Amino acid sequence: MLNSQKLAKKVRKIREDMEISQGELAERIGLSRVALSQLEIGKRGIDALELAAIAEALGISVDFLLHEEKDEKPRKSAAIKLNFSEEKLKNLILYILNKCGGKPNVGETVLYKLLYFVDFDCFEITGKPLTGMSYIKMQFGPVPKAAQFNQAVGEMIKNKEIEIISSNYFGKVQKRYISWKKYDVASFKSEELEIINAVINQLSDLTASQIEDYVHGDAPWKIADDQEEIDYNLVFERSAPYAHRNYEGLWREASAKDALKALGPMSDEEYNYYQNL
């Protein structure tokens, strides 16, 4: 039988394999998205009723969830962890370059970090990353997964949508991306545009060194293993100034609700007692 930590990981893996978002599963089982996130990283236990609800929502048995077997496979077919959209990435690159690519500090390093913060902020706020691109933890901060990024950029260069040049910036070679095409604003939802613009307004004036220092304080990069893919769910470990919600408060609220649920409904006698205080 699985321990609580392994059970938490198993729930999350099955959910991701089935391409069910945290928000969708949370709604199905009657929990907040924050409470489900806390459950999936092992910071919150799973009671028997929730376990049954999770199993039903995922279309699997409770026994399957609880028992550790070799080559376990849920009934539904597995799928990729993230839905990467190359077209979204291309349009995001064009948008960033059109908005701030002309700034002398915005070279490849700054571009990488702007893409990272847009995707991870979108995931934190909306439950889905904008592009779905994977990012790898490197010494100087997160970098896009080469296979995904290079494929998109290569096609953009081939189609003469962008150009990459090398220039001297304060004694260092800087790789700059030049846009020759207008972005398609209709491809972004209004909430996505707000997030993109907020990232650009906050971070696009930073030098490569400054934005590297800044991203080193972000929980997803700090917690991830070196040279490994950064887990989007680590945004829920964020604190100020990176977090867009008060997670400590949300954790306490979820714990308080758990405690109230464990106490059960208030009796008439107890209710009358408090009314007469």
C-alpha positions in Angstrom: 0.0 0.0 0.0 1.3 3.5 -0.8 2.3 5.9 1.9 0.8 9.4 1.8 3.6 11.0 -0.2 3.5 8.4 -2.9 -0.3 8.5 -3.0 -0.1 12.3 -3.5 2.4 11.9 -6.4 0.3 9.1 -7.9 -2.9 11.2 -7.9 -1.0 14.1 -9.6 0.6 11.8 -12.2 -2.7 10.1 -13.2 -4.4 13.5 -13.4 -1.6 14.9 -15.7 -1.5 11.7 -17.8 -5.2 12.1 -18.4 -4.8 15.8 -19.3 -7.1 16.9 -16.5 -6.3 20.3 -15.1 -6.0 20.9 -11.3 -9.0 23.3 -11.5 -11.1 20.7 -13.3 -10.3 17.9 -10.9 -10.8 20.2 -7.9 -14.2 21.2 -9.1 -15.2 17.5 -9.7 -14.3 16.5 -6.1 -15.5 19.7 -4.3 -12.1 21.1 -3.3 -10.5 24.4 -4.1 -7.6 24.3 -6.6 -5.2 25.5 -3.8 -6.3 22.6 -1.6 -5.8 20.1 -4.4 -2.4 21.5 -5.1 -1.5 21.2 -1.4 -2.7 17.6 -1.5 -0.7 16.8 -4.7 2.6 18.0 -3.1 2.0 16.0 0.1 1.2 19.0 2.4 -2.4 17.9 2.9 -3.8 14.5 3.7 -6.5 12.7 1.8 -9.5 11.4 3.8 -11.5 8.4 2.7 -14.3 10.4 1.2 -11.9 12.5 -0.9 -10.1 9.4 -2.0 -13.3 7.9 -3.2 -14.2 11.1 -5.0 -10.8 11.4 -6.7 -11.0 7.7 -7.8 -14.5 8.3 -9.3 -13.5 11.6 -11.0 -10.5 9.9 -12.6 -12.4 6.8 -13.6 -10.3 4.4 -11.6 -10.7 2.3 -8.5 -9.7 3.2 -5.0 -7.7 0.0 -4.9 -5.7 1.1 -7.9 -4.9 4.4 -6.2 -3.8 2.7 -2.9 -1.7 -0.1 -4.2 1.8 0.1 -5.6 2.2 -2.2 -8.6 4.8 -2.5 -11.4 4.0 -0.8 -14.6 0.8 0.7 -13.3 -1.4 2.2 -15.9 -4.8 3.9 -15.4 -7.7 2.9 -17.5 -7.5 5.9 -19.8 -4.5 6.3 -22.2 -1.5 8.3 -21.0 -0.8 11.7 -22.7 1.9 14.3 -22.7 2.3 16.2 -19.5 2.0 19.7 -21.1 0.2 20.9 -24.2 2.9 22.8 -26.0 1.7 25.2 -28.6 4.4 26.2 -31.1 2.1 28.8 -32.6 1.5 30.4 -29.2 5.2 30.5 -28.6 5.9 32.1 -31.9 3.3 34.8 -31.4 4.5 35.4 -27.8 8.1 35.9 -29.1 6.8 38.4 -31.7 4.7 40.2 -29.1 7.6 40.6 -26.7 10.0 41.7 -29.5 7.5 44.3 -30.8 6.9 45.7 -27.3 10.4 45.7 -25.8 12.8 44.1 -28.2 14.3 47.5 -29.2 15.6 48.1 -25.6 19.4 47.7 -25.6 19.3 45.3 -22.6 16.8 42.8 -24.2 19.0 40.1 -25.6 18.5 36.4 -25.6 19.0 36.0 -21.8 16.3 38.5 -21.0 14.0 37.0 -23.6 14.3 33.6 -22.0 13.4 34.9 -18.6 10.4 36.9 -19.9 9.1 33.8 -21.6 9.6 31.9 -18.4 7.7 34.4 -16.2 4.8 34.7 -18.7 4.3 30.9 -18.8 4.7 30.4 -15.0 2.6 33.4 -14.1 -0.1 32.3 -16.5 -0.1 28.9 -14.9 -0.3 30.3 -11.4 -3.2 32.7 -12.3 -5.2 30.8 -14.9 -4.2 27.1 -14.3 -2.6 26.8 -17.7 0.8 28.1 -19.1 0.5 30.3 -22.1 2.7 28.3 -24.4 3.1 25.0 -22.5 6.8 25.1 -23.2 9.1 23.2 -20.9 12.0 25.1 -19.1 15.2 23.6 -17.8 17.0 24.8 -14.6 20.4 26.0 -15.5 23.0 28.0 -13.5 22.0 31.4 -14.8 18.2 30.7 -14.6 15.6 28.8 -16.5 16.0 28.3 -20.2 13.5 27.0 -22.7 13.7 23.4 -23.7 15.9 23.4 -26.8 13.9 21.1 -29.0 10.8 23.2 -28.6 12.3 26.6 -28.7 14.8 26.0 -31.5 12.2 24.4 -33.7 9.9 27.4 -33.4 12.7 30.0 -33.8 14.2 28.1 -36.8 10.9 28.3 -38.6 10.5 32.0 -37.8 14.0 32.7 -39.2 13.2 30.6 -42.3 10.0 32.5 -42.9 11.8 35.8 -42.3 9.6 36.7 -39.3 12.7 37.3 -37.1 16.4 37.7 -37.4 19.1 36.9 -34.8 22.2 39.2 -34.7 25.2 39.3 -32.4 26.3 42.7 -31.0 28.6 44.1 -28.3 26.9 45.1 -25.1 29.1 46.5 -22.4 32.0 44.4 -23.6 30.0 41.2 -23.9 28.6 39.5 -26.9 24.9 39.8 -26.9 22.5 37.7 -29.1 19.6 39.9 -30.1 16.3 38.9 -31.7 14.9 41.3 -34.3 11.2 41.1 -35.3 10.1 41.6 -38.9 6.5 40.6 -38.4 3.6 42.0 -36.3 2.1 39.8 -33.6 -1.5 38.6 -33.8 -3.2 40.1 -30.7 -6.4 38.1 -31.4 -4.5 34.9 -30.5 -4.3 36.0 -26.8 -7.1 36.1 -24.3 -7.6 39.4 -22.5 -6.3 37.8 -19.2 -3.3 36.4 -21.0 -2.5 39.9 -22.4 -2.7 41.4 -18.9 -0.2 38.8 -17.7 2.2 39.3 -20.6 2.1 43.1 -20.3 2.6 42.9 -16.5 5.8 40.8 -17.0 7.1 43.1 -19.7 6.4 46.3 -17.6 8.0 44.8 -14.5 11.1 43.0 -15.9 12.0 44.2 -19.4 14.2 47.1 -18.2 16.4 44.7 -16.2 19.9 43.8 -17.6 20.8 40.1 -18.1 22.6 40.0 -14.7 19.7 41.7 -12.9 17.0 39.4 -14.3 19.2 36.4 -13.6 19.5 37.5 -9.9 15.8 38.1 -9.8 14.7 34.7 -11.2 17.1 32.9 -8.7 14.7 34.0 -6.0 11.6 32.3 -7.6 10.6 29.1 -5.9 10.2 27.0 -9.1 13.8 27.6 -10.1 15.1 27.3 -6.5 13.4 24.0 -5.8 14.0 22.3 -9.2 17.0 20.0 -9.6 19.9 21.3 -11.7 19.6 20.7 -15.4 16.2 19.2 -15.0 12.8 20.3 -16.2 11.1 22.8 -13.8 7.7 21.7 -12.5 5.0 24.2 -13.2 3.2 23.2 -10.0 6.0 24.7 -8.0 4.5 28.1 -8.5 2.3 27.3 -5.5 5.5 27.4 -3.4 6.0 31.0 -4.3 6.2 33.9 -1.8 6.4 37.7 -2.2 7.3 39.3 -4.5 6.8 36.5 -7.0 3.5 35.1 -5.8 0.2 36.4 -7.2 -1.8 35.0 -4.2 -1.3 34.8 -0.4 -0.6 31.0 -0.3 0.0 30.9 3.4 -3.4 32.4 4.0 -5.0 29.9 1.5 -3.2 27.0 3.1 -4.5 28.0 6.5 -8.0 28.5 5.1 -7.9 25.0 3.6 -6.7 23.5 6.8 -9.4 25.3 8.8 -12.0 23.9 6.4 -10.6 20.4 6.8 -10.8 20.8 10.6 -14.4 22.0 10.5 -15.3 19.1 8.2 -13.7 16.7 10.6 -15.8 18.1 13.5 -19.0 17.5 11.7 -22.2 19.5 11.8 -23.1 21.6 14.9 -25.9 20.2 17.0 -29.0 22.3 17.9 -27.9 22.3 21.5 -24.5 23.7 20.7 -25.9 26.2 18.2 -28.4 27.5 20.9 -25.5 27.8 23.4 -23.5 30.1 21.1 -26.6 32.1 20.2 -27.2 32.8 23.9 -23.7 33.9 24.8 
